[in-house]
Amino acid sequence: MTETSLIGKSMIRTDSVAKATGQAIYTADLKLPRMLVGKVLRSPYPHARILNIDTTRAERLKGVKAVITGKDGYDIKWGVFPYTQDHAMIPTDKVRYIGEEVAAVAAVDEETAMEALSLIEVEYEELPAVFTVEEAMKDGAPLIHDQYKNNINVHVHIEVGEVEKAFSEADIVLEDRFEAAGEMYGMMEPYAVVAYYTPEGYLDIYMPNAGPHVRAKALSNLLKMPLNKIRVRHINSGGAFGGRSEISPGDFVTSLLTIKSGRPVKLVYTREETSIATRQVHDIIAHIKTGAKKDGTIIAKEFKVYYNGGAYSSTGPIATSIPFYVYEETYRLPNLRYDGYRVLTNRPIRGMYRCHGRAFLAGNAMHMDKIAEEIGMDPTDIRIKNGIRAGEVTATGSKIISCGLEDTIKAAAKKSGWKKKRGKLPPYHGIGMGCLAIMCGFPMGFRSGSSAYVRVNEDGAATVISGVVDNGQGNESVVVQIAAHALGIPVSYVNLICSDTEATTHDPGAYSQAAVFVSGNAVRLAAEDARDKILTAASQYMKVDKEALTIEEGVIHLKDEPETAIKVSKAVRYAMSKGNHIQGYGTYIPKISFDREWVKNPYGQMAGTFSYGTSIAEVEVDPETGIIKLLRMVVAHDCGNPINPMAVEGQLEGSVGMGGVATILEEHVWDGGLQLNSDFLEYKLPLSVDMPEIDPILIQSMDPEGPYGAKEGGLTISMSAYKAIANAVYDATGVWMRFFPYTPDRVLKALEEKKAKS
Amino acid sequence: MTETSLIGKSMIRTDSVAKATGQAIYTADLKLPRMLVGKVLRSPYPHARILNIDTTRAERLKGVKAVITGKDGYDIKWGVFPYTQDHAMIPTDKVRYIGEEVAAVAAVDEETAMEALSLIEVEYEELPAVFTVEEAMKDGAPLIHDQYKNNINVHVHIEVGEVEKAFSEADIVLEDRFEAAGEMYGMMEPYAVVAYYTPEGYLDIYMPNAGPHVRAKALSNLLKMPLNKIRVRHINSGGAFGGRSEISPGDFVTSLLTIKSGRPVKLVYTREETSIATRQVHDIIAHIKTGAKKDGTIIAKEFKVYYNGGAYSSTGPIATSIPFYVYEETYRLPNLRYDGYRVLTNRPIRGMYRCHGRAFLAGNAMHMDKIAEEIGMDPTDIRIKNGIRAGEVTATGSKIISCGLEDTIKAAAKKSGWKKKRGKLPPYHGIGMGCLAIMCGFPMGFRSGSSAYVRVNEDGAATVISGVVDNGQGNESVVVQIAAHALGIPVSYVNLICSDTEATTHDPGAYSQAAVFVSGNAVRLAAEDARDKILTAASQYMKVDKEALTIEEGVIHLKDEPETAIKVSKAVRYAMSKGNHIQGYGTYIPKISFDREWVKNPYGQMAGTFSYGTSIAEVEVDPETGIIKLLRMVVAHDCGNPINPMAVEGQLEGSVGMGGVATILEEHVWDGGLQLNSDFLEYKLPLSVDMPEIDPILIQSMDPEGPYGAKEGGLTISMSAYKAIANAVYDATGVWMRFFPYTPDRVLKALEEKKAKS
């Protein structure tokens, strides 16, 4: 990278000013002419047959413009894969959780809409309900969907090597059960949808979402409309964290309301609705058996993991396998058997999560430390020993093309003072570590790749059109930076048009850590194409060889003779005067196995590349109160060559909050199917005072596939932070705490049990 | 064209349903969060020095968020060419017409905004004013701008051949003065602007306009902002007719108000403001001298034409030459001298117009008929004799690549029963004709060409991204039809994204009759590129030669064996699974002389091609009341190969209303600088009861450059209809009426004068 390179320079994010000054506009702020207010009638029962819905009184109320029930839909069920299509969005047969959509109204104002809801009469027949995976899997348990035996919705089975033989050869065998309660995504922004079905038959729809093109595809299926008649837009969003990955019943409800009324409709969820009727986080039970040699080599793994999926399939096939994959992409695992079960219960629907798999991943991390302790090996060494390396192939067949795992372990250990602290801290003080890989650009069918387009105007400034979407991660800023770098112009010269399925083209969205890696690569290719066309024009105008030219800060000059120069604007004007518009095009599709499926064929190249991260946590446990204080987190991240280090550091800080502090605080509390803490008064979201000192470390490397060597930023920390905390709490207390979160009551109970045993 | 061809099929326009049902959303309907109301303080004087503006009281009023004057601008003046940059948008030195912008406010509601206006104190020093070109050009007349001597703003001088010699050789020499009053554009939609300057420094602006990219360029200059920071959008608009071609002070005012307040601002003009403070139509005085041989050959022309330009340059350089060019593109004119003067007066600013040049063009038509009468030749024959033909080059150097002029004359004559009627109708009944050419795609600098982009989704439907803009002409529908035809898919499968300068790319807009010819060609090329990629994928999937395949109605099949077929969607999915997105790109720039300038070098190739039209009018004049009844208009139009004949016919009907009926009704009435009839109660816009029977005739031909042979649709009729009426009124009354419009008082006066003479 030259001095004028924009890659690796920390930049203020393009969305900072508006957000910091409160001027950013969110979906709930939108106003459209003649817009109606939408409201949803929700189920008061966790499981009940719908015998009848009478909407006549609601329809007669003055000011009500549409009343819909499930019968207004198109008899299509949603699911990520054909074999999990079970979600009608508004059911007609029975309700399956408290808060499920039953009917909805659109009216001229909120008061009328609320009154209309009260006039809808629903006759239910209550049915027995199940809430935990144990209850749900029992023979004879009430079935939530007839087609899923024992309520098992997805079963992922993966087997590699000779598992029994490996266990028989192991010097150490550990077997434990780990459990984690579900959490809230806790987006600051309540869910909101604004939709307008135009007289021409186009659906224009806004909602906070992690992938407009993916959302459009789902709506296209459910509404039986072609993709190009559904324009999904995303403006600012107050976080996603995996919870806005998938179509929401609210999208479908609002679409039906605008289709029926012919007027724009805005649906804004309350906080309670947001935490119940959008996706929730799976609670997980993980049985882990580990076999290791006494030199620390892990030779056998057997997993049985149960994911409480709530009432519908949702992203089940993916959610049931992600924790396994990120683990097997981190360590060399020659013999393994994974059985992941997603089990349906009468609780709200669970989906993907930025910190998904806590019980499973932290459980594995605890086993790693247990083995290290047993054989007297340092936790850093056992991780380096078993850690995967560039050039290796994972158990399920993914080639690792770049890997900074060892570097992250070493850097984090050094920065944290690991050697001086581990096992040597005062009582109730502890330090622990955790490592993780994450895939960048995983299989998403026709949405695995991204296309981008770059136009350079006659004033030398450029517009990038990309399907990239930003939920607060800084994705928009990063692709702007990539384009500016490729074009050789300042960042401020680039405008980005994105998050609009009709103005932009194919893109995976902010799934699969694709924003920088996939969308960023497409933007890079498009900008490089435009740059090439600019240089062609300049070489003709300047009558010099194209290869002799370069572009820096908006000026094209001879590489050897910087004073022979013209502005980019001059070259563009020259090209335009000759009938050429300066436009570049780029498509990038990650090198993955396209025939790979999440459940049916779980082997093959899973991702374009993988990033790596290590978290080290230092904690203090108060034996009187059970309160864990997270003192410091050192987080080292191999994100390849970071485009905008400040943005990556921001992601690492957020990851510490969500993956780390949440481990101490966050838990959904239930009474059967009723969520008891659905708002921010009752639910303990980390506040700034709860945050530890954070030392982010960027392990700079060059990924051969990433745009200018870049990979994903942040997720390896959000999913390794809790591992580090689990091990730190053991270091502090000598107790392996196998149930998350580590709330004071659980800590006290664990300390008492330990005392009782000793 | 095959049976499944979509070209030449009449299609319901894509905007019809929304407009017909009143659901179409216009700029004034838009709502943005925190939006303010803008209001403009206007000059009460036609000419006055601004001594002082005190805005302090207005600023202090509660609810007022911004008050601006000309001093809030950037000291840049607007003009289409460097030598006509004289319009500061909000003046700081003096006001130059009644209604000119002096200051503006943005407030929380209209009442507050109006009150704030009343609190702004402006001290003026009145100056002597001039209102007619004669007054303005007099030596010693008050100068409206110091730099324009005798208030002559633009002088176009064109000379070809040997004019004096030719006149000396002429058998017949005619010399007359023709005059036409100004008119109102009469858009149903009052002018409106909604703008928001975001915290990131982007200006998002909506207004009805004829070319978003051209508007962005002007705003970019005036606001000193790069093009890509100005996003001009256009939603539905209630007509343009040439009057929304150019930046309006309202755009600038609203931009300054949102920049200053940091909040979105909506400015909606009253009807009176719309008719005074947006562009007006030039009133024109044309001195025409014609020399012809007795065989009817026109051998000499000398023109002196004075255009009352109002207070600023506006599109002066173009407006002063367009009437001349369209005339010299219609007839063979070996010797000519044209002097066009645009003269500034203290009346509102005049701009381009769909029926521009009435006095000049009708004057020439009357000379043509006078000569024919004198030599006993039929008006059709003299027009065919002098009419230009394909392959010829016009006086100023434009090669004519296709020309249906003669066909339009013959077709219109036949349909109208010309031979049986001309000179043979009862007293006070008459029939007359007029012919005209119009250029398609004329020089607009960097905006002469268009680029388009086509994406085809995996469901076989497509999205077209084009800068095309539709002001009610049907342009959007036409490019959709072109794309569908090129792709071989139904029209309903195509969505169009347009009228948005950041989501779309370079485009001239609906100027220069470019929509079908230039933008349509770019869309055609992009769609053909996408089609080629679809066929490549299909040939790989089907394992057949690409050349053997064709696409019809969304199905790809072997040309010789239609049952061997796959759907387009299948080919797209196959391509995507192989890592290829189906996307096509196209750029079209008309073959014009790029070094040609409107005033400085008026010779060279003026346009990509030219369309032709003939109007024949049949009238009845009531000698008692002076009322002319337009009975029937036969209008024949060579629009090349019409893409959507119904849309072209719609344009022809509109052209008859605006170019024809208006000739009888429409006139702005003035008291000095004060417009007396600025609303639809006082100003006589044609109503449906005023419309004649209309016989539209499409002369189908194939232009070698137009998309699928198409050219412009409509303008040759709007600018020839009044020619036909002038000649028909002569045929009915024996009076050459040299002043437009033909209002009853003028008709009566002319009849009386004739009576007095006889």
Contacts between the chains, C-beta under 8 A, distances in Angstrom:
chain1	res1	chain2	res2	distance
A	14	B	200	6.0
A	15	B	200	7.5
A	17	B	199	4.4
A	17	B	200	6.1
A	18	B	198	6.5
A	18	B	199	4.1
A	18	B	200	6.2
A	21	B	199	5.9
A	23	B	198	7.7
A	23	B	199	4.7
A	23	B	262	7.3
A	24	B	199	7.7
A	25	B	33	5.5
A	29	B	33	4.2
A	30	B	33	7.1
A	31	B	31	3.9
A	31	B	32	6.7
A	31	B	33	6.3
A	32	B	31	6.8
A	33	B	25	5.5
A	33	B	29	4.2
A	33	B	30	7.1
A	33	B	31	6.3
A	198	B	18	6.6
A	198	B	23	7.7
A	199	B	17	4.4
A	199	B	18	4.1
A	199	B	21	5.9
A	199	B	23	4.8
A	199	B	24	7.8
A	200	B	14	6.0
A	200	B	15	7.5
A	200	B	17	6.1
A	200	B	18	6.2
A	202	B	495	7.0
A	220	B	459	7.2
A	226	B	457	7.4
A	226	B	459	5.2
A	226	B	461	4.2
A	226	B	493	6.9
A	227	B	457	4.5
A	227	B	458	7.6
A	227	B	459	5.5
A	227	B	461	6.3
A	228	B	457	6.0
A	228	B	461	4.6
A	228	B	462	6.6
A	228	B	463	4.8
A	228	B	493	7.7
A	228	B	494	7.6
A	228	B	495	4.1
A	229	B	461	7.6
A	229	B	495	6.5
A	262	B	23	7.3
A	446	B	458	5.2
A	446	B	573	6.8
A	446	B	576	4.7
A	446	B	577	7.4
A	449	B	576	7.9
A	449	B	579	6.5
A	449	B	581	6.9
A	451	B	455	8.0
A	451	B	581	4.8
A	451	B	583	6.2
A	453	B	453	6.8
A	455	B	451	8.0
A	455	B	505	5.1
A	455	B	506	7.5
A	457	B	226	7.4
A	457	B	227	4.5
A	457	B	228	6.0
A	458	B	227	7.5
A	458	B	446	5.2
A	459	B	220	7.2
A	459	B	226	5.2
A	459	B	227	5.5
A	461	B	226	4.2
A	461	B	227	6.3
A	461	B	228	4.6
A	461	B	229	7.6
A	462	B	228	6.6
A	463	B	228	4.8
A	463	B	502	5.6
A	465	B	503	7.1
A	493	B	226	6.9
A	493	B	228	7.7
A	494	B	228	7.6
A	495	B	202	7.0
A	495	B	228	4.1
A	495	B	229	6.5
A	495	B	502	6.3
A	497	B	502	5.1
A	497	B	503	5.5
A	500	B	503	7.3
A	502	B	463	5.6
A	502	B	495	6.3
A	502	B	497	5.1
A	503	B	465	7.1
A	503	B	497	5.5
A	503	B	500	7.3
A	503	B	503	3.8
A	505	B	455	5.1
A	505	B	581	6.6
A	505	B	583	6.4
A	506	B	455	7.5
A	506	B	576	7.7
A	506	B	581	5.1
A	573	B	446	6.8
A	576	B	446	4.7
A	576	B	449	7.8
A	576	B	506	7.7
A	577	B	446	7.4
A	577	B	594	6.1
A	579	B	449	6.5
A	579	B	587	7.6
A	579	B	589	4.3
A	580	B	587	7.3
A	581	B	449	6.8
A	581	B	451	4.8
A	581	B	505	6.6
A	581	B	506	5.1
A	581	B	587	5.2
A	583	B	451	6.3
A	583	B	505	6.4
A	583	B	585	7.1
A	583	B	587	7.8
A	585	B	583	7.1
A	585	B	585	6.5
A	587	B	579	7.6
A	587	B	580	7.3
A	587	B	581	5.3
A	587	B	583	7.8
A	589	B	579	4.3
A	594	B	577	6.1
